[in-house]
Amino acid sequence: MPRKVQLWRDTAPPAPMLATSCDLDAIDLDQSSLVYEQKFDGIRAIVVVEPGQPTPRVQLLSRNGNDKTAQFPEIARALRLLSTQLNRAIVLDGEIVALDAQGRPASFTALQSRMHLKGASDIDARVGTVPTALIVFDLLREGVEDLRPLPLAARRARLEHLLHVRTSERLREGAYTAGDGTRLLAQAQREGWEGLIVKHADAPYLSGARSRSWRKVKLHATATVIIGGWTDPKGTRSGFGALMVGRRTDARGVAARPARGSDATLCYAGNVGTGFSDATITDVLARLRPLARTTSPFVDAPRVRGQHWVEPRLLCEVRFSEWTPEGRLRHPVFLGLRDDVDVDAAEATTAPDVGVVGMPDVTLSGRARSPNGPSASPRPMVTAGSESRPYPLSRPSRLSQPSPLSQASPLSQIVEQLQSLEDAGRDGTLTLPEGALDVTNLRKVFWPASGLTKGDLLRYYARTSPWLLPVIADRPLVMKRYPNGVLGKAFYQQRAPDTVPAGVRVATVDGDEDEDGPTPRLVGGSLLTLLYVAQLGAISLDPWFSRAATPATADFVAIDLDPMPGVPFTQVRDVARWVHDALVLLDIPAALKTSGSSGLHIYIPLAPGTSYESGQLLCQIVATAVASQHPAVATVERAVAKRGRTVYVDYLQNIEGKTLACAYSARASQFAGVSTPLHWQELDEDVRPEDFTLDAVETRFAQVGDLWNPVLQGPPADLHTVLDKLSS
């Protein structure tokens, strides 16, 4: 018998039970003891309904107990209507979801515009444009009975009896399938669900616990792609490292356009490096070698060492999570070769439209419209420099004078539009491929010492976007906003604004939540998002070390060299050389850049799937070794008061959600610094942070090329080899 408890109003409502993530392969879809449900992309809610006169009591509580009732008045009204048909209080568990035009649960992106509204008028205005519903999937209390100790099957039976003929458009009972997950999986794949929730039918409800009796399975899309080459193996793997794959069209459906004289026919879709057994590698390689060719079949694939090209005649099936904004497969896993599909008729799963870096159709609306809208132009290509050369440190008078980097770039038209707005003292609207962006207050001085303005910041980011966007692509961004410039009050903003321009990418990261639920974040990758961040007054770009889809695995880690007050930059350069020597000894690749303020950053690329903890341990080993060998100059001491006049070798930034200003980012330093990639040889020259400023650095970029992306996209650190060397 259910045990007796106090009425809900006399005790705290229960915390929700949480599901454990797992792979689809770990689930028996035909197990009779399992219950299968749709995984919704919304706000988890504990719901309390108590009948009463003259007014019933209704509460929608988030996972952390925050009251969401006023934010979703249409759901509250449906619950009050339900209360008129009840004779006792109930506690439900469910999910608040946004609804699409057909009344179906939509993505979290649609819901986020409702999540943080506080004003009644704003909330009421959104009810009509972004309707929501409560989907109920559990009954925790009914009157004085605590139903949580009961098996799930019994609780669901009680829920069905309770809600029978009492549901509505705003109050729904979540559907489920018992013992037939195969059918529900087919429906999920057909309708594009986010995933499945799999529950043991005999399990009790464990409030506040993350239990394996509830499991969540995220579903992945599949694609048939064409193999155009392979890369050399790394570490202990033999045969090949990854397959280079492509499609006949890019992510927008545009056919591959080869350069004159080229027979390239594929748009690059990424590398597939997982899902292979030794036998599979041997078989695939035996099929590829007879198809060898000397030129790339891709019109746009990156060129790195160890690539081998083949005639595009073999197809393979891959599983992947989604398409990136650049039209690449994210997290592809090899499933097998497709001999049953004709290569000339094959096409991968349709990818969404993506923002391509380059000059879009740009027009101005509002108070400063250009009479003649410029035409679209192709994506600008920037060639990376390969050798160290001297660069001039003389500063041009203003950023409105195009640097060599931007003189031939179609992006210069955006810069000219922004300049004309600032010169006229007007606001306006830029129309970009991803959407429209209102730009305001371009004359506002952000750096009083140099007179550089908000307009200067936007024009700099527009010009350098071909190199900057790959650095922040797919990464959540943390904003430190300076609405009144570097001398004004600043504040950090983790959450994306409640309302963002259409086309600006906002996403939630698995497990990234605060007291209000999942945290929607701006995610880098498009020119629109880049300029929107600058428009908000976020001077620097601070991306996560991991991508939004894989928050627990870092793509790189960093050692931050932070000098204490009074320590000269020559000492920082010395410590950087010692760190570099240690990395070379361990055969660890690394990229060097100024912080844009007073220090230096050293980034180490990691192999896919490397945890933050592993990367941080590597940095800790190197930092501690350097500090131990040079205690008078370098330290890993955490207490600031105990560091003295040393350089702090900080390895503690390598935690999920921690950030550093990225390469090519402007900084809120007094001298308007830019985080600038350096050659390692430049540590022996008299370089200073003040040499690399917003109004001078583009001349350098045009001369030395992109020193950053080639390093981080090259071979990663082999942690197994490092451990072997350390133990020998």
N, C-alpha and C positions, 0 to 999 in steps of 0.2 A: 504493500500500500504506500502511496506517496506520503511523505512526512508532512506534518503541519508546520506552517511558518506564519510569521506575521504578515499582515497586508503590506503590499509593496510600498505604501506611503510611509510606513513606519520603519523601513529598512532600505538600504541602498539597492537600486536595481542591479541585477547581475551583470558582470562584464561578459563580453561575447567570447565564445569559443573560437579558436583560430585554427586554420588548416595548415598543414605542412606541404611545401612544394615537392613535387616529384615528377619524373619523366613518364610519358605515356607508356613506355615499355615496361614499367614497373607495375602496371595495373592489369589485373585480370578482368577483361571487359565482360566476361560471361559468368562471373562469380555470383551465385544466387544471394549471398549474404551482403552484397554491396548495393548501395543506392547511388544513382548518378543524376547530377543536376547541372544546369547551365551555370557557368561562372560569369557573373555580371561585373561590369566595370563602373562601380559607383561608390557610394558612401555607406559603409556598414552602419546599421542603426539598431539599437535596442529600443523597443517601442512599448510605452506604458499607456494603457487605456483604462480609465475608471469611470463607470457610469455615475452620474450625479445630477441633481436638480438644484438650481436651474441650469447650471453649466457643467458638462462633463469635464474631466481632467485628462489631458492628452499631452504626452511628451515623446519627442524624438531625440534620442541621446546618441552621440557619436561614440566610437570605441573608447575614448578617453573621458566620457561622461559629460561632454559639452552639449548644451541644449540647442538643437537645430529646429525646433518646432516653428519658430517665427519665420525662418528662412524658406520653409516649404509649406505655405498656407493651404495650398490645394490638397496636399496629403493630410494635413491636420483636419481639414473639413471632412474628408472621407473617413477619418478615424472617429471624429465626433458623431458622424452619422452611424458608424458601426456601434458606437457606445449606446445609442438609443435602442439597439436591439439586444443588448446584453443585460444580465442581471448581476454581474460580478466583474471585478477588475481582472485584466489579463496583462501579461508581459509577452511580447513577441520578439523574434529575431528576424531581421530582414535586411534589404539593401535598397537605398534610395538611388534611382537611376533616372537619367534623362531619357526622353522619348524622341524618336525621329518623326518625320512627317507621316509615316504609316502607323505610328503608335507603338513601334517596337523599341526595346531598350537600345540606346545609342552608346557611343563611346564616352569615356570620361572627359574628353575634350569639350563635349557639349555641356556636361554638367558643371564644369569648373566656373562658368560665368555666373552660376547661382550660388556657389559655395560660400562666398564671403560677403555677400550683400547684407547690409544692416538696416538701411532705411526702408520703411514700409512702402514708400512710393516706388523706389527702385525695384524692390522685390515684386510688387504687383505688376510692374511693367514687364518683368521677365517671365512671369507666369504664362503669359500668352505666347511668347516667342520661344521659350525653352521649357515646355511642360515636363513634369516629373511624375514618377509613380513610386510607390513602395511595394516591393516584391517580398512577400513573407514566406519564410521557409522553415520556421520552427516556433513552437509554443512552449514557453518556459514556465509560466505560472498561469493558473486559472483559479481565481478566487484565492483561497488560503492554501491551495495545493501547490507545492513545489514539484514541477514535473521533470526537472533536470535529471534525477536519478533513473527515470524510465528509459528504456531503449528508444532509439530514434524512431523506429517503426511505430511504437505506441504514441509517441509525441505527434508524429505526422498524422496518425489516425484522429487524434483529438483535434488537431488543427483543421483537418478537412471537415470534421463535424461542426467546428466552430464557424468556419467561413463559408459553409455551404449556402449558396444563393446570397451571400453578403459581400461578395467582391464587386469591384467597379473598375473603371479606367484608371483611377488613381490608387486603388488598393487591390493588389493581385496576389494570388497564391502561387508560389513558385512551383513549376512543374518538375516532376522527377520520374525516373525509370528505375525499377527494381530488377536487378539481375540481368539486364539487357543493355549493357553499355555499348555494344557494337552498333546497335541501331541509333543510339543517341550520338555516338561519335560521328556516324555518317551524317546525321542532321547538322551537327556542329560544324563539320567541314564544309557541308553544302551551304550553310547560311553564314559562314565566316565568324563563328563565335570566338570570343577571346580564349575560352578554355572550358574545362569541366571541373566540377567538384565531386569527389568520390567519397562516400561516407559508409561506415559500417552500420548496418541496420540495427544491430544490437547494442550500439555504443551509447552510454549516457552522455549528457551534456556537461562538459568540464569548463566551467566559467573561467575566463582569463587564461586558459591553457592553450598552447599550441600542440595539438595532438596528432598522432599518425592515424588515428581513427577517422580523421577528416584529412583529405589530401586534395591539393589543387594542381591541376594539370593544364599548363598553357599549351595551346595547339600551334603548330608551325605550318606554314604554307610549303608547297613543293613546286618545283619548276624543272622543266626539261631544258637544258642548256647545251651549248656546243663547246667542245673542248678545242682550244686554240694553242695550247702549249702546256709546259710544266716547268717547275722550278727545281733547282738542285736540292737534294735532301740536306737536313741539318741534324746535328746530334747523332743519335744511334740509328735513326731511320735510314734505310737504303732505298734505292730506286728513284723516287722523286719526293720533293717536299710538299708540293701542292699542285693541283691542276688549275690552269688559267682558263676561265670560261667566259663565254659571251653570248650575245644574241644578234640576230640580223638587224634589230632595231634597238634604239636606246629606250630609256624608261618612259619617254613621251610618245613612243611609237614612230619616231623619225628614223628612216633607214640610214644605215652606216654610209658616211660620205668620205671615201678615201681621198688622200691627196693625189695630185696629178702624178701619173706613172705608178701608183701603188695598186696592188690587187687585194688590199685589206677589205674584208667584208663583214667584220664583227664589231659590235660595240661591247667594250669590256664590261663584264658584270662581276668581276672579283676573282679571288683565289679560293679554292676548296681544298683544305688541308686536313680535314678530319673525316672519320668514317671508314678508313681503309684498314683491312687486315694485310699481313705480309703477302698472302696469296693474291689478294686483289691488286696490290701494287704491282706484283710481277705480271699478272695478266694484263692490266691496263697498259703498262709500259711496253709490253710486247706488241700490243695493238697500235701504240702511238709511234714507235720508232720507224716503221715503214712509211709513215706519213710526214716525216721530217721535212722542213723547209728552212730557208735561210732568212726569210723576212717575216715580220710580225703580221698575223692575219687580223690584228685589232687596229682600229683607227685611233684609239685613245688610251691604250694600256700604258701604265707607267713602265719605264725602262730601268731595270736594276740588274745586278750581276746574277749569273746563273740561270738565265731564262733560255728555254728551248721551244722553238715554234713548230707547229704541225699544220698540215692542211686541215681545215675545219670540216671534217667528215664524221667524227664520232660524237655521239650524244651521251649525256649522263643525266640521271635524275638526282636532284638535291633537295634536302629539306632545309628551310631557312625561316628566320623569324619575321623579317620584313625587308622592304627595299629602303635603302638609305636615300637621303635627299639627292645624292650624286648618282643615283641609279645603280648602286651596287647591292649585291646580296649581303644581308647581315647574318652572320653565324651560319654559313652554309655547311651542311654535312652530306657527304657522298652517300647515296643510296644504291647506286648501281648503274651500269651502262644500259642504254636503251637501243637495243638492236631492232626493236619492233616499230620504230618511228623513223620515217624518212627525214633526213637532215634538211632537205630543202623545204619541207613543210612544217618543220618544228618551230615552235615559238614558246618561250617561257611564260609562266604565269604573268598576267598583265600587271605591270608596275604602275604605281600612281604617278601623276605629274610631279616632276621634281624641279626645284629651282636650280638653274644652271648659272654658274658664276659668269658674268659677262655683262655687256651693255644691253639692257632691255629697251623696249619702247618706253621712253621717259617723257612725261608731260607734266606740266604744273597746272594745278587748279587753284581756285580761291582768289586771293588778292594779287597774285603774281603769276599769270598764265603766259607761257610761251606761245606765240602765235603759230609756230610751226613745230609740230611734234617730230622729233628725230626718229629715224627708222631704226629697226633692230639691227644689231651687228653681231658678228660671231664672237665667241668666247676668246678673250685675249690670252695669249700664250706667253709665259715668262720662262726664260731659260736660266737655269741655275748656274752660277759661277763655280769654277772648280779649282781656282788657285787664289792664294792670298796676294792682294796687291794694296798699295797705299790708297787712301781715299781722302778727299778734301774735307776739312772740318769747317770751312767757311759757311756761313748760314745765308740762305736766300732771305730776302726781306719779308716775304709772306708765303704761306702755303698756296695762295691763289696762283702763284707762278708755277706752272707744271714742272715737275722734276723729270729727269730722263726716263724714269720708270713709267710715267703716265703720259708722255707726249704722244705716243702712238696708240694709246689705249682707248677703246670706245668708251670706257668708264669716264673719260675726261668730260663727256657730255653731262654726266650726272654732276660732276664737280662744277662745271660751268653753271648749271642750273642752280646749285646751292649757292655759288658765289653771287649770282645775280640777285637772288633773294636777300642775301645778307647785305649786299651793297644798297639795295632799295629799302632795307629795314622792314621787310615784309615776311609774313608766314606763307606757307603754301603746302601743296600736296604732291609728293612724288608718286608716280604710278610705275611700279616695278612688276616683273613677271609674277611674283608671288602675291602681290596685292598692293594696296595704296598705303602711303605713309605720310601723315601730317608732320611737318617740321616747323618748329617755332623757336623764337628767341635766338636766332642764329648769331646776333651781334653780342650776346651776353659774353663778357670776358670770363673765361675759365681760369686762365693763368695770368694774374696781374703783373708778374715780373716781366713777362715777355709780351703781354697784350694779346695772346692767342685766345681765340673765341671758341664758342660751341660750334660755330660753322667750320672753323679750322679742323676740329676733331672729326666732324662728319665727313669732310672732304678727304682727310687723311685715311680714314677707314674705307671709304669708297675706292680710293686709289690703290691701297694695299690689299684689298679683298682677295685677289687671286692667290696670295700666299697665306692670308690670314684665315680664310674660311676652312681650308683643310685642317688647320690647327684646332679649331673649335667644333668641327662637324660632329654631330650626334652627341655632344657632351652637354650635360646640364650646366647652366651658368649661374654663378653667384654674383649679385650686383652690389657694388658699393657706390651709392648715388651721391653726386655732388651738384645738386640743383642750382647752387649759387657759386660754383667754382671751387677751386682747391682751398681757398681760405674760408669758405662758408661751412656750415654744419653739414656733415655727411652722415649717412646711415646705410646699414646693410639691408638688403632685401633678398630673402631666399625664395619666396613665393612669386610666381608670375602675377602681374596685375590681374584684377578680376576681369577686365575687358582688354583685349589686345587686338590689334589690326588683323583682319582676315589674312591668313597666309603666314603669320608668325607662328613658329612651332612651339607648342606647349605640351609637355608630357609629364607623367608621374613615373617615379622610379619605384620598383618593387621594394617594399620595406621602408621607404622614405616617408615617414609620417610624423606629424606633430599632434598637439591636442585637438586640432580641428580636422584630423584625418589625413589622407594622402596629400603630399605637398606638390602642387602643380608648379613646374619649373620651365623657364625659357630654355630652349635647346638650340645650340648653335648649328650653323650649316648653310644658311641662306643670307643673301645680301640684305633682304628685308629685315630679318631678325638682327643682323649686325647693326644696321643703321637705327633700328628701333631702340636698341640698348643705348646707343649713343644719344639719341633724342631724349631718353629718360634721364640723361645726365650721369650715366654710369661710365666713367672715364676709362677704367681698365676693364679688360676681358679676363675673367677668372673662371675657367672651365674646370670641371672635375677631371681627374686622371683616368677615369673609366667612362664608358659610354652609357647612355640612358638605358639601353636594353641589357647591359651586363654590369650592373653597378658594383658587384663584389669582386670583379677582376680588373686590375689596373693594366693599362696599355704601356705605361711608363711610370717611373718613380723619380724623385728629385732630391738633390742635396742642395739646400739653401745656405749660401754663405752670407751671414749677416754680421757686419762689423759693429762693434760697440762704439758709442760716441767717442770721437777723437782718434779712432783708428784710421790710418791713411789707406787709400785704395790700393797702394802698392802691396800692403800686407794681405789684402783680399786676393790679389792676383797670385801671391806666393802660395796661399792655401789652395787656390784652385789648381795650381801646377802640381802640388803634392797629391791632391785628390786624383788628378788626371794620371799621374805616375802610377798610383795604386790601381786604377782601372785598367791601364795598359798592361800592367803586370798580370792581371787576372783575365785579360782578353775580353774586356767589357766595353762595348761601344757606348759613346756618350756624346751629347750635344751641349754646347756652352752658350750662355747668353747673359747679358746684363739683366739685372732685375728691373731696370728703369728708375731705380732709386739709388741706394748706396752699395748694393751688393751684387753678387753673381749667382746664377742658377745653373746647376748641372743636371741634365735629364738623361735617364738611362732607359732605352726601350726594352720592353719585356715581351716574352712569348705569349701568345694567346692563352687565356685561361689561368694566368699567374695571379695569385691572390695578393691583396694589399700587404698582408702579413709577411709573405715571402719577400716581396720587394722591399718592404721597410727593413727587414732583417739584413738584406744585402747592403742597404745604405748605412745601417747602423754599424756593420762590420767595417766598412770603408771609413766612415766618419770617426769611429773610435780609434782605428789604427792611425789615422792622420793626427788626431788630437794627442794620442799617446806619444807619438814620435816628435811632435812639435808643441809641447805644452805651454811654452811661453807665448805662442802666437795663435794657436787654435784650441778650441774647447768644445766639449759636448755638454757642459754643465747647464742644467735647465734653469737654475736660479739665476736671474739676471744680475743680482747684486754680487754674485760670486764669480762672474766671468772676467772681471777686470778689463784691461785694454787688449782684448783678443777678438778673433773672428769666431763667431758661433757657427759651428758646423751642424746645421739643423737637419736631422733625418726624420723628424716627427711629423712632417707635413704629409706623410704617406699613409693617410687614413681615409677611408671612404667618406666623401663629402668635403674633405679639406681641399683647398685650392691655392694656387699661386697665379700671379699675372702671367699670361701666356706670351709666347714669342710674338713680336710685332705689336704687342699691346701698348697703347699709351698709358702713362701713369700720372697720378695726382701729385707728383713731386713738384717742388717749387720751380724747378728748371724745366718742367714739361718733358720729362724723360720718356724714352721709348725702350721697352724691353727688346734688346737688339742681339740677334745671333752673332757670335764671334768665331773666327778661326782660333784653334788652340794656340797657334803661333803668336797671335796678337797679345797673349799674356806677357810676352817678352817686350812689348812695345809700350809706350807711354800713353795707354788709353785710359780714359776716365769716363765715368757715367755721364758727366755733363757734355761729353762729345756727341751723345746720341739723343737728340731732341726732336720734338715733333716737327719743327720747322727746318731741320737739317738732314734728317736721317734718310730720306728717300733718295738723296744723291748717292749715299753709300749703297743702298739696296740695289740701285741700278747698276752699280759698278761691280759689286761682289756677288750678286745673285742670291738665290734662296739657299742659305746655309742650314736651314732648320728642317724642313720637311724631308729632304733626302736622307738625313740621319735617322729620324724617327720612323721612317718607312723602310729602312734597310734592315739588315739582320739584327735580331734582338739579342739580349744577353742570354747566354746558355747557363742557367743556374746550376745544372748538374755538373758542367765542366768547372764552374767556379768552386763548387763544394769540393770537387776532386782536388783542385789546386790548393785549396785552403787546408785540406786534410793531409796533403803530401809533405 
